[in-house]
Amino acid sequence: MLRTNLLITTTILLFISCSPELPVVPPINTTPTNEFHPGKFVWWDLMTYDIPSVKIFYSELFGWTYLDVGESDNDYTVVLQDGKPIAGMFKLRDVDPKQGFSQWISYLSVADMNQSINYVKANGGKIYREPFELPNRGAIAFIFDSQQAIIALVKSSSGDPVDQDPVYNRWFWTELWTNDVDNSIKFYKELCRYNNRIFDTRADNKYYVLENENRPRAGIVKIPFENVKPHWMPYIAVKDPSEIVKKVE
């Protein structure tokens, strides 16, 4: 886990500091919403060692299209679904391609960035990039939570996306896989003022849902497999999962 976390940290630092100019990214909302929903996941970025292959993969699965922006030292790919920006991609740097490592980073809206950073420091988390202003995007910070799962905190300059029903081939859920469910629930409930509900499942695990504003915001579950590190798992809504699986294979 330590080696993987070091790789993630190095990549993030290189991505946002290897050039005097920060990468060009789209706002979270192309039209400002003037509303905020702390505790809601509002953006996703993929860091990967092979962007061209990844583009083909997701385009075939979900019909995503792409817009490449930025300079060569700080390139960034915007993911579009029906012309709407829904995510981004950036390249892992100084990494052996044989490692084949990629990871989606989920962005969590917070009410007060400084207060959130102080909370993380005081409650078992680590700050791997102190808050900084990213043009078009707002205030950003990268952290490892109390179980060393990476997550980005954001205070959007364009407001948060409005709550709406899921749209096919876009994000609709984000779930934490953790080794210590109780610790993770406590960490995020206090960070985002969540309530939580418990659901029985067909497996041995129970499923925990974090809620605020009378809406479910995220899930927490004990890691169901061996040799898997804690991480946030984003979900995409599709009409027929079995058809998507065939395409993946």
C-alpha positions in Angstrom: 0.0 0.0 0.0 2.8 2.4 0.9 4.4 2.0 -2.6 1.1 2.7 -4.3 0.4 5.7 -2.1 3.8 7.1 -2.9 3.2 6.7 -6.6 -0.2 8.5 -6.3 1.4 11.3 -4.3 4.3 11.8 -6.7 2.0 11.8 -9.7 -0.4 14.4 -8.3 2.5 16.7 -7.3 4.1 16.4 -10.7 0.8 17.0 -12.5 0.1 20.3 -10.6 3.6 21.6 -10.2 5.8 20.6 -13.1 5.0 23.8 -15.0 4.7 27.4 -13.9 1.2 27.3 -15.4 -1.4 25.1 -13.9 -3.3 22.7 -16.2 -6.3 24.1 -18.1 -9.4 22.4 -16.8 -13.1 23.0 -17.3 -15.3 24.3 -14.4 -17.4 21.7 -12.6 -20.4 23.4 -14.1 -20.4 25.1 -17.5 -23.3 27.2 -16.2 -22.8 28.4 -12.6 -25.4 27.0 -10.2 -24.8 29.3 -7.3 -25.6 26.4 -4.9 -23.4 24.2 -2.9 -23.9 20.7 -1.5 -21.1 19.8 0.9 -20.7 16.1 1.1 -21.7 15.5 -2.5 -19.2 14.0 -5.1 -19.0 16.5 -7.9 -16.1 15.5 -10.2 -13.8 12.6 -11.2 -10.3 12.5 -12.7 -8.5 9.5 -14.0 -4.7 9.3 -13.7 -3.4 6.7 -16.1 -0.2 5.7 -17.9 -1.9 5.3 -21.3 -4.4 7.9 -22.2 -4.8 6.9 -25.9 -5.8 3.3 -25.0 -8.1 4.5 -22.2 -9.9 6.9 -24.5 -10.8 4.0 -26.9 -11.9 1.8 -24.0 -14.4 4.3 -22.5 -15.6 5.5 -25.8 -16.5 2.0 -26.8 -18.2 1.4 -23.5 -20.1 4.6 -22.9 -19.8 6.7 -26.1 -17.6 9.3 -24.3 -15.8 11.8 -26.4 -12.8 13.9 -25.5 -11.2 17.3 -25.6 -7.5 17.7 -25.1 -6.4 20.9 -23.4 -3.3 22.4 -21.9 0.4 22.4 -22.8 2.6 19.4 -23.3 4.0 19.6 -19.8 0.6 19.9 -18.2 -1.8 18.2 -20.6 -5.3 17.4 -19.5 -8.1 15.5 -21.3 -11.7 16.5 -20.7 -14.2 13.7 -20.9 -17.6 14.6 -22.5 -20.9 12.7 -22.5 -23.4 14.2 -24.9 -21.2 17.3 -25.1 -21.2 17.8 -21.3 -17.9 17.7 -19.4 -18.2 15.0 -16.8 -14.6 14.0 -15.9 -11.0 14.5 -16.8 -7.8 12.4 -17.4 -4.2 13.1 -16.9 -1.1 11.1 -17.5 1.0 9.3 -14.9 4.6 10.6 -15.1 7.9 8.9 -14.5 6.1 5.5 -14.1 7.2 2.2 -15.5 4.4 1.2 -18.0 4.8 -2.4 -16.8 3.1 -1.4 -13.6 0.0 -0.7 -15.5 -1.4 1.5 -12.8 -4.5 3.7 -13.2 -6.9 5.2 -10.6 -10.0 7.3 -10.6 -9.8 10.2 -8.1 -13.2 11.3 -6.7 -13.8 15.0 -5.8 -15.8 15.7 -2.7 -17.5 19.1 -2.2 -16.7 20.8 1.2 -18.2 23.8 2.8 -15.0 25.3 4.1 -11.6 24.1 2.7 -9.4 25.3 5.6 -11.7 23.8 8.2 -11.8 20.5 6.3 -8.0 20.4 6.0 -7.6 21.0 9.8 -10.1 18.3 10.5 -8.2 15.8 8.3 -4.9 16.6 10.0 -6.5 16.1 13.5 -8.3 12.9 12.7 -5.8 10.4 11.2 -5.7 11.7 7.6 -2.8 13.1 5.7 -2.5 16.1 3.4 -0.5 15.4 0.3 -1.3 18.6 -1.5 -2.3 21.7 0.6 -5.2 23.7 -0.9 -4.5 25.6 -4.0 -6.6 27.6 -6.5 -7.1 25.9 -9.9 -8.3 28.2 -12.6 -12.0 27.5 -13.5 -12.3 24.8 -10.9 -11.9 26.5 -7.5 -10.0 25.5 -4.4 -8.5 21.9 -4.5 -6.7 19.7 -2.0 -5.6 16.1 -2.2 -5.7 14.0 0.9 -5.4 10.4 2.2 -8.2 9.8 4.7 -8.0 7.9 8.0 -7.7 4.6 6.2 -5.3 5.9 3.5 -7.8 6.1 0.7 -7.1 9.0 -1.7 -9.7 11.6 -2.2 -9.8 15.2 -3.5 -11.6 18.0 -1.7 -13.0 20.9 -3.7 -14.7 24.2 -3.1 -16.1 24.8 -6.6 -15.9 28.3 -8.1 -19.0 27.6 -10.2 -21.1 26.0 -7.5 -22.0 22.3 -7.2 -24.0 20.3 -9.7 -27.8 20.4 -9.0 -29.2 17.2 -7.6 -31.0 15.2 -10.3 -31.9 11.7 -11.3 -29.1 9.5 -12.7 -28.3 9.9 -16.4 -27.1 6.8 -18.4 -23.3 6.7 -19.1 -22.6 9.3 -16.4 -21.6 9.0 -12.7 -24.2 8.3 -10.2 -22.6 6.8 -7.1 -19.3 6.7 -5.2 -18.4 4.0 -2.6 -15.6 3.7 -0.1 -14.0 0.2 0.3 -12.3 0.2 3.7 -10.6 -2.2 6.2 -12.2 -0.4 9.1 -15.8 0.5 8.5 -16.4 2.1 11.9 -13.4 4.4 11.6 -14.3 5.5 8.1 -17.9 6.2 9.0 -16.8 8.3 11.9 -14.2 10.2 9.8 -16.6 11.2 7.1 -19.7 11.8 9.2 -17.8 14.5 11.1 -16.1 15.8 8.0 -19.4 16.3 6.0 -22.1 16.2 8.7 -23.6 13.0 7.3 -26.2 10.8 8.8 -25.8 7.1 8.0 -28.1 4.1 7.4 -27.2 0.4 7.5 -28.5 -2.1 5.0 -28.3 -5.9 5.1 -26.9 -7.6 2.0 -26.8 -11.1 0.6 -23.1 -11.2 1.5 -21.7 -11.2 5.0 -20.9 -7.5 4.7 -23.4 -4.8 5.8 -23.7 -1.8 3.5 -23.6 1.7 5.0 -25.0 4.8 3.2 -24.0 8.3 4.1 -26.7 10.9 3.7 -27.3 14.6 3.9 -29.9 17.1 2.6 -32.3 14.0 2.7 -30.2 12.4 -0.1 -27.9 9.5 -0.2 -24.4 10.8 -1.0 -22.0 7.8 -0.7 -21.6 4.2 0.4 -19.2 2.5 2.7 -18.4 -1.3 2.7 -15.7 -3.5 4.2 -13.3 -4.5 1.4 -14.7 -7.8 0.0 -11.5 -9.1 -1.5 -8.0 -9.9 -0.3 -5.0 -7.7 -1.3 -7.1 -4.7 -2.1 -6.2 -1.3 -0.6 -8.8 1.1 0.7 -10.1 3.3 -2.1 -13.1 5.2 -3.4 -15.0 3.3 -6.1 -17.0 5.5 -8.5 -20.0 4.0 -10.4 -21.5 4.8 -13.8 -25.2 4.3 -14.6 -25.9 2.0 -17.6 -29.0 0.5 -19.1 -27.6 -3.1 -19.3 -24.6 -4.1 -17.2 -24.3 -7.5 -18.9 -23.8 -5.8 -22.3 -21.2 -3.5 -20.9 -19.4 -6.5 -19.4 -19.3 -8.2 -22.9 -17.7 -5.0 -24.3 -15.1 -4.9 -21.5 -14.1 -8.5 -22.3 
